[in-house]
Amino acid sequence: MVMPLVDEHKPRCYLCHKGFEDIEGLRKHQNSNDCDFFEMNQKQAYREPAPGDVTVF
């Protein structure tokens, strides 16, 4: 998808590619229209390491 240079500074929803004037509009859109996707992925974000995972310091 090619974006025109005029809209390059505006935030976009990466799920539906709709553009917004500011970050607050994007946040409201994601909390209302795309909330199912974010709730499902938020549950997956709090996983523990699997047995055998090694932490490198």
C-alpha positions in Angstrom: 0.0 0.0 0.0 1.4 3.3 -1.0 0.6 6.3 1.2 0.6 9.8 -0.2 3.2 12.2 1.4 0.3 14.4 2.6 -0.9 11.7 5.0 2.4 10.4 6.1 2.4 12.1 9.5 -1.1 10.9 10.4 -1.5 7.7 12.5 -3.1 4.7 10.9 -4.8 1.6 12.3 -2.7 -1.4 11.2 -5.8 -3.6 11.1 -8.1 -1.7 8.8 -5.6 1.0 7.5 -8.0 3.8 8.3 -6.2 7.2 8.9 -6.8 9.5 11.8 -6.0 13.1 12.6 -4.4 12.4 16.0 -3.4 9.5 18.3 -6.5 10.0 20.5 -8.8 9.3 17.5 -6.8 6.1 16.7 -7.0 5.0 20.4 -10.8 5.5 20.5 -11.1 3.6 17.2 -9.0 0.7 18.5 -10.9 0.5 21.8 -14.3 0.5 20.0 -14.0 -1.2 16.6 -11.0 -3.5 17.0 -11.3 -4.3 20.7 -11.8 -8.0 20.0 -8.4 -8.3 18.4 -6.6 -6.4 21.1 -8.3 -8.3 24.0 -7.4 -11.7 22.4 -3.8 -10.7 21.9 -3.4 -9.1 25.3 -4.2 -12.4 27.0 -1.3 -14.0 25.0 1.2 -11.3 26.0 1.3 -12.5 29.6 2.8 -15.9 29.0 5.5 -17.4 31.1 8.7 -18.8 29.6 8.6 -22.4 28.4 10.6 -25.1 30.1 14.1 -25.1 28.7 14.1 -21.4 27.7 17.4 -19.7 28.5 17.8 -16.1 29.6 20.9 -14.4 28.3 22.3 -11.5 30.3 
